[in-house]
Amino acid sequence: MSSLIKLSVLSIGSTAIVREISKNGAASVRLREMGLLAGTKIVLVRAAPLGDPLEITVRGYHLTLRKNEAEQILVEPSP
C-alpha cells in the first residue's frame, strides 16, 4: 500500500483512491452524501489559480471542493 497523502497536495491530472475522510464537521457528512466514500476513485481535474477551490471527478461527475475540505481527505495515489 502506498503512503497516504492529503487530496489538497495531489498533482493535477492524478488519479487516486479515497482512503479516509475526517469525521469532523458538517462538511464530512455532505461529502459522503455526494458519493465521496472510502474506496472511491477520483481524478484531480484542476485547481483555481491560487489553489482554491479544487475540481475533482468522482463517480462520473465533477465536484468542486474548498482546499480546507480537501485537506480532510486522505487518498492513495494510483499509478
Phi and psi restraints in degrees (range 20) as a CNS / XPLOR table:
assign (resid 1 and name C) (resid 2 and name N)
       (resid 2 and name CA) (resid 2 and name C) 1.0 -68.9 20.0 2
assign (resid 2 and name N) (resid 2 and name CA)
       (resid 2 and name C) (resid 3 and name N) 1.0 166.1 20.0 2
assign (resid 2 and name C) (resid 3 and name N)
       (resid 3 and name CA) (resid 3 and name C) 1.0 -73.9 20.0 2
assign (resid 3 and name N) (resid 3 and name CA)
       (resid 3 and name C) (resid 4 and name N) 1.0 148.1 20.0 2
assign (resid 3 and name C) (resid 4 and name N)
       (resid 4 and name CA) (resid 4 and name C) 1.0 -85.5 20.0 2
assign (resid 4 and name N) (resid 4 and name CA)
       (resid 4 and name C) (resid 5 and name N) 1.0 142.4 20.0 2
assign (resid 4 and name C) (resid 5 and name N)
       (resid 5 and name CA) (resid 5 and name C) 1.0 -131.3 20.0 2
assign (resid 5 and name N) (resid 5 and name CA)
       (resid 5 and name C) (resid 6 and name N) 1.0 163.6 20.0 2
assign (resid 5 and name C) (resid 6 and name N)
       (resid 6 and name CA) (resid 6 and name C) 1.0 -74.8 20.0 2
assign (resid 6 and name N) (resid 6 and name CA)
       (resid 6 and name C) (resid 7 and name N) 1.0 143.6 20.0 2
assign (resid 6 and name C) (resid 7 and name N)
       (resid 7 and name CA) (resid 7 and name C) 1.0 -58.1 20.0 2
assign (resid 7 and name N) (resid 7 and name CA)
       (resid 7 and name C) (resid 8 and name N) 1.0 -31.8 20.0 2
assign (resid 7 and name C) (resid 8 and name N)
       (resid 8 and name CA) (resid 8 and name C) 1.0 -65.6 20.0 2
assign (resid 8 and name N) (resid 8 and name CA)
       (resid 8 and name C) (resid 9 and name N) 1.0 -17.3 20.0 2
assign (resid 8 and name C) (resid 9 and name N)
       (resid 9 and name CA) (resid 9 and name C) 1.0 -108.8 20.0 2
assign (resid 9 and name N) (resid 9 and name CA)
       (resid 9 and name C) (resid 10 and name N) 1.0 4.3 20.0 2
assign (resid 9 and name C) (resid 10 and name N)
       (resid 10 and name CA) (resid 10 and name C) 1.0 -66.3 20.0 2
assign (resid 10 and name N) (resid 10 and name CA)
       (resid 10 and name C) (resid 11 and name N) 1.0 143.2 20.0 2
assign (resid 10 and name C) (resid 11 and name N)
       (resid 11 and name CA) (resid 11 and name C) 1.0 -74.9 20.0 2
assign (resid 11 and name N) (resid 11 and name CA)
       (resid 11 and name C) (resid 12 and name N) 1.0 145.4 20.0 2
assign (resid 11 and name C) (resid 12 and name N)
       (resid 12 and name CA) (resid 12 and name C) 1.0 -61.4 20.0 2
assign (resid 12 and name N) (resid 12 and name CA)
       (resid 12 and name C) (resid 13 and name N) 1.0 134.2 20.0 2
assign (resid 12 and name C) (resid 13 and name N)
       (resid 13 and name CA) (resid 13 and name C) 1.0 89.9 20.0 2
assign (resid 13 and name N) (resid 13 and name CA)
       (resid 13 and name C) (resid 14 and name N) 1.0 -7.0 20.0 2
assign (resid 13 and name C) (resid 14 and name N)
       (resid 14 and name CA) (resid 14 and name C) 1.0 -80.8 20.0 2
assign (resid 14 and name N) (resid 14 and name CA)
       (resid 14 and name C) (resid 15 and name N) 1.0 149.9 20.0 2
assign (resid 14 and name C) (resid 15 and name N)
       (resid 15 and name CA) (resid 15 and name C) 1.0 -105.2 20.0 2
assign (resid 15 and name N) (resid 15 and name CA)
       (resid 15 and name C) (resid 16 and name N) 1.0 144.9 20.0 2
assign (resid 15 and name C) (resid 16 and name N)
       (resid 16 and name CA) (resid 16 and name C) 1.0 -151.9 20.0 2
assign (resid 16 and name N) (resid 16 and name CA)
       (resid 16 and name C) (resid 17 and name N) 1.0 165.1 20.0 2
assign (resid 16 and name C) (resid 17 and name N)
       (resid 17 and name CA) (resid 17 and name C) 1.0 -112.6 20.0 2
assign (resid 17 and name N) (resid 17 and name CA)
       (resid 17 and name C) (resid 18 and name N) 1.0 129.4 20.0 2
assign (resid 17 and name C) (resid 18 and name N)
       (resid 18 and name CA) (resid 18 and name C) 1.0 -68.7 20.0 2
assign (resid 18 and name N) (resid 18 and name CA)
       (resid 18 and name C) (resid 19 and name N) 1.0 129.1 20.0 2
assign (resid 18 and name C) (resid 19 and name N)
       (resid 19 and name CA) (resid 19 and name C) 1.0 -113.0 20.0 2
assign (resid 19 and name N) (resid 19 and name CA)
       (resid 19 and name C) (resid 20 and name N) 1.0 -29.6 20.0 2
assign (resid 19 and name C) (resid 20 and name N)
       (resid 20 and name CA) (resid 20 and name C) 1.0 -159.5 20.0 2
assign (resid 20 and name N) (resid 20 and name CA)
       (resid 20 and name C) (resid 21 and name N) 1.0 140.9 20.0 2
assign (resid 20 and name C) (resid 21 and name N)
       (resid 21 and name CA) (resid 21 and name C) 1.0 -125.4 20.0 2
assign (resid 21 and name N) (resid 21 and name CA)
       (resid 21 and name C) (resid 22 and name N) 1.0 132.0 20.0 2
assign (resid 21 and name C) (resid 22 and name N)
       (resid 22 and name CA) (resid 22 and name C) 1.0 -57.9 20.0 2
assign (resid 22 and name N) (resid 22 and name CA)
       (resid 22 and name C) (resid 23 and name N) 1.0 141.9 20.0 2
assign (resid 22 and name C) (resid 23 and name N)
       (resid 23 and name CA) (resid 23 and name C) 1.0 -94.8 20.0 2
assign (resid 23 and name N) (resid 23 and name CA)
       (resid 23 and name C) (resid 24 and name N) 1.0 13.1 20.0 2
assign (resid 23 and name C) (resid 24 and name N)
       (resid 24 and name CA) (resid 24 and name C) 1.0 -89.1 20.0 2
assign (resid 24 and name N) (resid 24 and name CA)
       (resid 24 and name C) (resid 25 and name N) 1.0 132.7 20.0 2
assign (resid 24 and name C) (resid 25 and name N)
       (resid 25 and name CA) (resid 25 and name C) 1.0 85.2 20.0 2
assign (resid 25 and name N) (resid 25 and name CA)
       (resid 25 and name C) (resid 26 and name N) 1.0 165.4 20.0 2
assign (resid 25 and name C) (resid 26 and name N)
       (resid 26 and name CA) (resid 26 and name C) 1.0 -71.4 20.0 2
assign (resid 26 and name N) (resid 26 and name CA)
       (resid 26 and name C) (resid 27 and name N) 1.0 -25.1 20.0 2
assign (resid 26 and name C) (resid 27 and name N)
       (resid 27 and name CA) (resid 27 and name C) 1.0 -61.8 20.0 2
assign (resid 27 and name N) (resid 27 and name CA)
       (resid 27 and name C) (resid 28 and name N) 1.0 -36.7 20.0 2
assign (resid 27 and name C) (resid 28 and name N)
       (resid 28 and name CA) (resid 28 and name C) 1.0 -64.8 20.0 2
assign (resid 28 and name N) (resid 28 and name CA)
       (resid 28 and name C) (resid 29 and name N) 1.0 -37.0 20.0 2
assign (resid 28 and name C) (resid 29 and name N)
       (resid 29 and name CA) (resid 29 and name C) 1.0 -66.3 20.0 2
assign (resid 29 and name N) (resid 29 and name CA)
       (resid 29 and name C) (resid 30 and name N) 1.0 -43.9 20.0 2
assign (resid 29 and name C) (resid 30 and name N)
       (resid 30 and name CA) (resid 30 and name C) 1.0 -61.6 20.0 2
assign (resid 30 and name N) (resid 30 and name CA)
       (resid 30 and name C) (resid 31 and name N) 1.0 -42.2 20.0 2
assign (resid 30 and name C) (resid 31 and name N)
       (resid 31 and name CA) (resid 31 and name C) 1.0 -63.1 20.0 2
assign (resid 31 and name N) (resid 31 and name CA)
       (resid 31 and name C) (resid 32 and name N) 1.0 -41.6 20.0 2
assign (resid 31 and name C) (resid 32 and name N)
       (resid 32 and name CA) (resid 32 and name C) 1.0 -65.0 20.0 2
assign (resid 32 and name N) (resid 32 and name CA)
       (resid 32 and name C) (resid 33 and name N) 1.0 -40.1 20.0 2
assign (resid 32 and name C) (resid 33 and name N)
       (resid 33 and name CA) (resid 33 and name C) 1.0 -63.0 20.0 2
assign (resid 33 and name N) (resid 33 and name CA)
       (resid 33 and name C) (resid 34 and name N) 1.0 -27.8 20.0 2
assign (resid 33 and name C) (resid 34 and name N)
       (resid 34 and name CA) (resid 34 and name C) 1.0 -88.6 20.0 2
assign (resid 34 and name N) (resid 34 and name CA)
       (resid 34 and name C) (resid 35 and name N) 1.0 6.9 20.0 2
assign (resid 34 and name C) (resid 35 and name N)
       (resid 35 and name CA) (resid 35 and name C) 1.0 96.4 20.0 2
assign (resid 35 and name N) (resid 35 and name CA)
       (resid 35 and name C) (resid 36 and name N) 1.0 6.7 20.0 2
assign (resid 35 and name C) (resid 36 and name N)
       (resid 36 and name CA) (resid 36 and name C) 1.0 -88.6 20.0 2
assign (resid 36 and name N) (resid 36 and name CA)
       (resid 36 and name C) (resid 37 and name N) 1.0 87.1 20.0 2
assign (resid 36 and name C) (resid 37 and name N)
       (resid 37 and name CA) (resid 37 and name C) 1.0 -117.9 20.0 2
assign (resid 37 and name N) (resid 37 and name CA)
       (resid 37 and name C) (resid 38 and name N) 1.0 161.6 20.0 2
assign (resid 37 and name C) (resid 38 and name N)
       (resid 38 and name CA) (resid 38 and name C) 1.0 -58.0 20.0 2
assign (resid 38 and name N) (resid 38 and name CA)
       (resid 38 and name C) (resid 39 and name N) 1.0 133.3 20.0 2
assign (resid 38 and name C) (resid 39 and name N)
       (resid 39 and name CA) (resid 39 and name C) 1.0 94.7 20.0 2
assign (resid 39 and name N) (resid 39 and name CA)
       (resid 39 and name C) (resid 40 and name N) 1.0 -5.2 20.0 2
assign (resid 39 and name C) (resid 40 and name N)
       (resid 40 and name CA) (resid 40 and name C) 1.0 -81.8 20.0 2
assign (resid 40 and name N) (resid 40 and name CA)
       (resid 40 and name C) (resid 41 and name N) 1.0 134.7 20.0 2
assign (resid 40 and name C) (resid 41 and name N)
       (resid 41 and name CA) (resid 41 and name C) 1.0 -82.6 20.0 2
assign (resid 41 and name N) (resid 41 and name CA)
       (resid 41 and name C) (resid 42 and name N) 1.0 134.8 20.0 2
assign (resid 41 and name C) (resid 42 and name N)
       (resid 42 and name CA) (resid 42 and name C) 1.0 -132.7 20.0 2
assign (resid 42 and name N) (resid 42 and name CA)
       (resid 42 and name C) (resid 43 and name N) 1.0 160.1 20.0 2
assign (resid 42 and name C) (resid 43 and name N)
       (resid 43 and name CA) (resid 43 and name C) 1.0 -130.6 20.0 2
assign (resid 43 and name N) (resid 43 and name CA)
       (resid 43 and name C) (resid 44 and name N) 1.0 128.9 20.0 2
assign (resid 43 and name C) (resid 44 and name N)
       (resid 44 and name CA) (resid 44 and name C) 1.0 -81.8 20.0 2
assign (resid 44 and name N) (resid 44 and name CA)
       (resid 44 and name C) (resid 45 and name N) 1.0 110.6 20.0 2
assign (resid 44 and name C) (resid 45 and name N)
       (resid 45 and name CA) (resid 45 and name C) 1.0 -82.0 20.0 2
assign (resid 45 and name N) (resid 45 and name CA)
       (resid 45 and name C) (resid 46 and name N) 1.0 -51.3 20.0 2
assign (resid 45 and name C) (resid 46 and name N)
       (resid 46 and name CA) (resid 46 and name C) 1.0 -164.9 20.0 2
assign (resid 46 and name N) (resid 46 and name CA)
       (resid 46 and name C) (resid 47 and name N) 1.0 167.0 20.0 2
assign (resid 46 and name C) (resid 47 and name N)
       (resid 47 and name CA) (resid 47 and name C) 1.0 -130.1 20.0 2
assign (resid 47 and name N) (resid 47 and name CA)
       (resid 47 and name C) (resid 48 and name N) 1.0 149.6 20.0 2
assign (resid 47 and name C) (resid 48 and name N)
       (resid 48 and name CA) (resid 48 and name C) 1.0 -64.8 20.0 2
assign (resid 48 and name N) (resid 48 and name CA)
       (resid 48 and name C) (resid 49 and name N) 1.0 161.7 20.0 2
assign (resid 48 and name C) (resid 49 and name N)
       (resid 49 and name CA) (resid 49 and name C) 1.0 -51.7 20.0 2
assign (resid 49 and name N) (resid 49 and name CA)
       (resid 49 and name C) (resid 50 and name N) 1.0 -35.0 20.0 2
assign (resid 49 and name C) (resid 50 and name N)
       (resid 50 and name CA) (resid 50 and name C) 1.0 -96.4 20.0 2
assign (resid 50 and name N) (resid 50 and name CA)
       (resid 50 and name C) (resid 51 and name N) 1.0 9.9 20.0 2
assign (resid 50 and name C) (resid 51 and name N)
       (resid 51 and name CA) (resid 51 and name C) 1.0 88.1 20.0 2
assign (resid 51 and name N) (resid 51 and name CA)
       (resid 51 and name C) (resid 52 and name N) 1.0 2.9 20.0 2
assign (resid 51 and name C) (resid 52 and name N)
       (resid 52 and name CA) (resid 52 and name C) 1.0 -144.3 20.0 2
assign (resid 52 and name N) (resid 52 and name CA)
       (resid 52 and name C) (resid 53 and name N) 1.0 120.0 20.0 2
assign (resid 52 and name C) (resid 53 and name N)
       (resid 53 and name CA) (resid 53 and name C) 1.0 -89.4 20.0 2
assign (resid 53 and name N) (resid 53 and name CA)
       (resid 53 and name C) (resid 54 and name N) 1.0 176.3 20.0 2
assign (resid 53 and name C) (resid 54 and name N)
       (resid 54 and name CA) (resid 54 and name C) 1.0 -111.7 20.0 2
assign (resid 54 and name N) (resid 54 and name CA)
       (resid 54 and name C) (resid 55 and name N) 1.0 145.3 20.0 2
assign (resid 54 and name C) (resid 55 and name N)
       (resid 55 and name CA) (resid 55 and name C) 1.0 -113.9 20.0 2
assign (resid 55 and name N) (resid 55 and name CA)
       (resid 55 and name C) (resid 56 and name N) 1.0 127.7 20.0 2
assign (resid 55 and name C) (resid 56 and name N)
       (resid 56 and name CA) (resid 56 and name C) 1.0 -123.0 20.0 2
assign (resid 56 and name N) (resid 56 and name CA)
       (resid 56 and name C) (resid 57 and name N) 1.0 158.8 20.0 2
assign (resid 56 and name C) (resid 57 and name N)
       (resid 57 and name CA) (resid 57 and name C) 1.0 -105.4 20.0 2
assign (resid 57 and name N) (resid 57 and name CA)
       (resid 57 and name C) (resid 58 and name N) 1.0 127.8 20.0 2
assign (resid 57 and name C) (resid 58 and name N)
       (resid 58 and name CA) (resid 58 and name C) 1.0 -142.1 20.0 2
assign (resid 58 and name N) (resid 58 and name CA)
       (resid 58 and name C) (resid 59 and name N) 1.0 126.5 20.0 2
assign (resid 58 and name C) (resid 59 and name N)
       (resid 59 and name CA) (resid 59 and name C) 1.0 53.3 20.0 2
assign (resid 59 and name N) (resid 59 and name CA)
       (resid 59 and name C) (resid 60 and name N) 1.0 35.7 20.0 2
assign (resid 59 and name C) (resid 60 and name N)
       (resid 60 and name CA) (resid 60 and name C) 1.0 87.1 20.0 2
assign (resid 60 and name N) (resid 60 and name CA)
       (resid 60 and name C) (resid 61 and name N) 1.0 5.4 20.0 2
assign (resid 60 and name C) (resid 61 and name N)
       (resid 61 and name CA) (resid 61 and name C) 1.0 -134.5 20.0 2
assign (resid 61 and name N) (resid 61 and name CA)
       (resid 61 and name C) (resid 62 and name N) 1.0 164.2 20.0 2
assign (resid 61 and name C) (resid 62 and name N)
       (resid 62 and name CA) (resid 62 and name C) 1.0 -94.4 20.0 2
assign (resid 62 and name N) (resid 62 and name CA)
       (resid 62 and name C) (resid 63 and name N) 1.0 135.9 20.0 2
assign (resid 62 and name C) (resid 63 and name N)
       (resid 63 and name CA) (resid 63 and name C) 1.0 -129.5 20.0 2
assign (resid 63 and name N) (resid 63 and name CA)
       (resid 63 and name C) (resid 64 and name N) 1.0 132.9 20.0 2
assign (resid 63 and name C) (resid 64 and name N)
       (resid 64 and name CA) (resid 64 and name C) 1.0 -104.8 20.0 2
assign (resid 64 and name N) (resid 64 and name CA)
       (resid 64 and name C) (resid 65 and name N) 1.0 130.2 20.0 2
assign (resid 64 and name C) (resid 65 and name N)
       (resid 65 and name CA) (resid 65 and name C) 1.0 -123.5 20.0 2
assign (resid 65 and name N) (resid 65 and name CA)
       (resid 65 and name C) (resid 66 and name N) 1.0 145.2 20.0 2
assign (resid 65 and name C) (resid 66 and name N)
       (resid 66 and name CA) (resid 66 and name C) 1.0 -72.0 20.0 2
assign (resid 66 and name N) (resid 66 and name CA)
       (resid 66 and name C) (resid 67 and name N) 1.0 153.4 20.0 2
assign (resid 66 and name C) (resid 67 and name N)
       (resid 67 and name CA) (resid 67 and name C) 1.0 -61.5 20.0 2
assign (resid 67 and name N) (resid 67 and name CA)
       (resid 67 and name C) (resid 68 and name N) 1.0 -37.7 20.0 2
assign (resid 67 and name C) (resid 68 and name N)
       (resid 68 and name CA) (resid 68 and name C) 1.0 -67.3 20.0 2
assign (resid 68 and name N) (resid 68 and name CA)
       (resid 68 and name C) (resid 69 and name N) 1.0 -28.1 20.0 2
assign (resid 68 and name C) (resid 69 and name N)
       (resid 69 and name CA) (resid 69 and name C) 1.0 -72.3 20.0 2
assign (resid 69 and name N) (resid 69 and name CA)
       (resid 69 and name C) (resid 70 and name N) 1.0 -42.2 20.0 2
assign (resid 69 and name C) (resid 70 and name N)
       (resid 70 and name CA) (resid 70 and name C) 1.0 -64.6 20.0 2
assign (resid 70 and name N) (resid 70 and name CA)
       (resid 70 and name C) (resid 71 and name N) 1.0 -27.4 20.0 2
assign (resid 70 and name C) (resid 71 and name N)
       (resid 71 and name CA) (resid 71 and name C) 1.0 -70.8 20.0 2
assign (resid 71 and name N) (resid 71 and name CA)
       (resid 71 and name C) (resid 72 and name N) 1.0 -16.4 20.0 2
assign (resid 71 and name C) (resid 72 and name N)
       (resid 72 and name CA) (resid 72 and name C) 1.0 -89.8 20.0 2
assign (resid 72 and name N) (resid 72 and name CA)
       (resid 72 and name C) (resid 73 and name N) 1.0 -1.3 20.0 2
assign (resid 72 and name C) (resid 73 and name N)
       (resid 73 and name CA) (resid 73 and name C) 1.0 -111.7 20.0 2
assign (resid 73 and name N) (resid 73 and name CA)
       (resid 73 and name C) (resid 74 and name N) 1.0 121.5 20.0 2
assign (resid 73 and name C) (resid 74 and name N)
       (resid 74 and name CA) (resid 74 and name C) 1.0 -98.0 20.0 2
assign (resid 74 and name N) (resid 74 and name CA)
       (resid 74 and name C) (resid 75 and name N) 1.0 132.1 20.0 2
assign (resid 74 and name C) (resid 75 and name N)
       (resid 75 and name CA) (resid 75 and name C) 1.0 -127.2 20.0 2
assign (resid 75 and name N) (resid 75 and name CA)
       (resid 75 and name C) (resid 76 and name N) 1.0 159.5 20.0 2
assign (resid 75 and name C) (resid 76 and name N)
       (resid 76 and name CA) (resid 76 and name C) 1.0 -111.6 20.0 2
assign (resid 76 and name N) (resid 76 and name CA)
       (resid 76 and name C) (resid 77 and name N) 1.0 111.7 20.0 2
assign (resid 76 and name C) (resid 77 and name N)
       (resid 77 and name CA) (resid 77 and name C) 1.0 -59.5 20.0 2
assign (resid 77 and name N) (resid 77 and name CA)
       (resid 77 and name C) (resid 78 and name N) 1.0 139.5 20.0 2
assign (resid 77 and name C) (resid 78 and name N)
       (resid 78 and name CA) (resid 78 and name C) 1.0 -96.5 20.0 2
assign (resid 78 and name N) (resid 78 and name CA)
       (resid 78 and name C) (resid 79 and name N) 1.0 147.9 20.0 2
